[in-house]
């Protein structure tokens, strides 16, 4: 009887030790995973900050104007260089189908008709 009780206690103690060791191993593994995720989060935050700075640079109107002038040789139009075209259908004749005003009107009508 006493051997059976001792054997039972030993089995319960062994199972408890295995359970305890298993839980500790899982805790260590999860700790390493958390450290890895924290370092990855830090890297991603730095990358996000760099991308935010780059976005600010690319959307800055002065930067856009400088790049347009430097790379595309575009300049700001001077007064008299701009031509204003009226989209009023009564302001141009229907006889000239290829006039710029007529083409703009057709484009405008087709664009406004889109869903």
Secondary structure, DSSP 8 states (H G I E B T S, - for coil): -HHHHHHHHHHHHHHHHHHHHHHHHHHHHHHHHHHHHHHHHHHHHHHHHHHHHHHHHHH-HHHHHHHHHHHH------TTT-------GGGS-SS-TTSHHHHHHHHHHHHHT--
